[in-house]
Each structure stands twice: as structure tokens, then as C-alpha cells.
């Protein structure tokens, strides 16, 4: 399907959803505003959050706080996860040593780290970043590890035959060779970061979208709940799009003109 | 001086299955030797041992006068599957070995340009491998090996993955390069005609466990019968002397294949 037609279909879908929202909540009153806010309620809540603030901070502050936590947790998970994945993918010894630990940690839901994280780092940002890190870290490691293993053996042998020194080998062979899978991991990591953020901010936060959502629930304020949810959706999508742009640049060699990939 | 010497080489893999037995083969400096043999006879393993990817279980593999202990740019390998770096352009692929040898930038550029011209890929310097045909990719792989000016070239069925027409062009090309700029070459193939056309000598291997059954001298016939006065491969392949050598090797190989059926 051509791009213009696809985006036309997408816009239509969103328009239908918006129309259904208007009809169900505002016009027909089939859904009571106490359960799901009308568009007008949501708009008012959004304006309030932006202008006067909600929960001791304006919407911008909440958003920036959440973006900061996601960015730091996500970047920390890449900084640790990708090198660890490279090591586990490359070295059978490293894999043998680290895999059992990893297998043990992997099934623990990220949110189960919250109590320990608070015990270690208190109620500040540190604990929340740590929880996001734990969630985002796993897909980074696993996909990077798989990515290294997908590099064809002759390609690695060619690099050795050409006398490639160790760090250049890592930089110019291992990392680019694994990069399609690394980016798959990063996309999952980013998604995990946003998922975990809201839960992490439910506990002892002073700002942030999760904090806002929690407060709105206590205040029985559906309009504000929806504002928080929409913000998570928008900024989640924006950061995903940003990562996608980085990925397209980094993997330009895969899909340049005339390519089969 | 850069000869290759297989000195009583034996090789068995993990399970103890004997792959190669008592391989003795000398490739002289600037000599082009092809190894032919039935599939699974271990001919590729011979090349991998000269490259430093595999090591003999018994005996020694020497390049120059020293035993092979690891891969290196003095022994450039051309792989059957091309093994280009998909994320590097043609230029970057050819250039990597020179960068690893810390060749200065200007000299590097000049040598890469020469190599690109040699393989006739001018205009494709900034293309990625997947944008090129199989034949073009293999030419890049050959340029990547030649640009290092290696003492030894190891080619593992380099034309095996190409279609028939491209293969012929590449064979003519390789003969041109080999005559222009002779190197010590070990060339693995299962194509008898290819071996006779390209090589100075052809080593025939037995089926597993592989041994050298016979070594056929092609060079003396080629010179005596003036093969090089014909530029086209099909003209050489029509010559009686060529057909005679080919049939001889063919029969010798055929005995091995027949043996394998029992």
C-alpha cells in the first residue's frame, strides 16, 4: 500500500475513535463521566495541568521528570547491557559464567525490584532509575548476544585474516554485525522503560507522569487520569520515533537503494 | 620467499574421525597450485590450516619457513561465500587490511584506487555489498586480498557460488592477474577444468580420509603448447593438450567417487 494511502487510513482510524469517544461520553451519555471523561473534561484537565499545575507541579515538570527517568534508566541499560551482550555473544567462557546468573534474574518481574531499590537508594530518583534499568537491561543483553551469534563465521574469519586489532574488531565488525539485533533489543528496552516508569513513579514520587496518574486516581479525577495516559502515549511514541530515526541512520547500509534488505 | 609446505599433515576433528592423512605438498614461491578432490575429502581443511583457522593434529604446515600459528594479512584468503563486511562500502572493505597495517592515508587511497581499477569496479566505490551482483562481490573480495600485496593467496572455491558465465569471466580475470603479478596461490576447487586452466600444478586428493593421490604438472604443458597465446578460456579448453590433462584428472577423480559409492 502506498504511504499516502496508509497514512490516510491511519488518520481515518483515529478520527473514528475520536468520534466514538465524543458520541459515547459527551453526546449520548452512554458512559458516565465518572467512569470515562468526556473530551471537554479531558481538555479542561489538560489546560489545568499545563497552566496551574496538578500535584505540586505543572504538566511540563511532570513530563520532564518522567523523560529524565526513562532516559537515564534506558541509557544505563544500554551502557551495561550492550557490552555485556557483546561479551556473552563472543566469549563462550563469559557466556558459561554469566548465563546461569542471568537465567536466575531474568524471570523476576522488574517491579519486584522496587522494594529492594527503595531500600538501597531511598525514595528519590535513584531507586526509580534502578528499577527502569532492571527492566530495560534484559532485552538489551539478550538481543545483543544473539546479534553477535548471527554474524557469519567467514566474516569474522575475514576480519582476523586482515589482521584487525581487537578494539577495531569490536567497533567495526562485532558492533555493526550485531547492530540489527542490538536495535531490536533497544526498541524492547525503551518500551520496557516506559512500562516500568509509571509503576516506579507510583511509589514516593514528587513529580512525574506516574505520580500524576496516582494522584488523579486518589482524587477520582478521570479527566486528569486520561491526560496522564495520553502524555505517556505521546512521549513514548516520540522517543520510539527518535530511536527509529537513529536506527535508520545506523543501519543505512542494509536498505540503501537497490538492496534486497 | 613464501612457499607453503604441508609436512606429513594429519587432521582429525572432535569425534576422532580422520579427515586428512599424511598430506605432503609443497607450493613453491609464486607457484599456483590447485587442489581438487571429492566433496568432504578435506581440501578446504588444508586451506584453512594454511590460513591459520584450523591446526593439524599431526605434522606441520609451514608458510615461508615458519609454522602457521594464527591468521594474518601475509596470507590473504578469498572465501567461497565472499565474506565481505555488509556494513562497509566497497572502498571500506578493500581498505580495512591496509588500515590494520597502518599504511599512511595517501598511499592507502592510491592502492585502493588501483585495486578498484584492477577489478573494474570504478563507479561502485561507495556501494554496499548487497547492491552488487555475486560476481562483483567476489571481485571485491579478490581486491581486498590483492591490495595487501600478500605473499600468499589462499582461495577456497572462490567461484563456486557464481553462475557459469560470471565464473568464466572471473577465471580469465584471475589468469590475467596471476600472470601479471604472480603470487604463491593455493586454490581449492571441485572444478577440474578450472584447476587445469588456472594452476601450474594440480593436486588430486582421495576421498576421506583425504590423502594426496597424485600431482599433475600443468605448467610445462601450458608453456610447451603455448596456452597463453589464447586469451579466451574456451579456446584453451578446446586444445588437445588441455583435453588430455583434463580427462586424465577427471578419470583419477572418478575412481575416488566410484569408490565412495561402495
Interface residues (C-beta under 8 A of the other chain):
Chain A: X152 X154 X155 X157 X158 X159 X160 X161 X162 X163 X164 X165 X168 X172 X173 X176 X177 X179 X253 X254 X256 X257 X258 X259 X260 X261
Chain B: X51 X53 X70 X71 X72 X73 X75 X76 X77 X79 X80 X81 X82 X83 X84 X85 X86 X87 X88 X96 X97 X99 X100 X101 X128 X130 X131 X144 X148
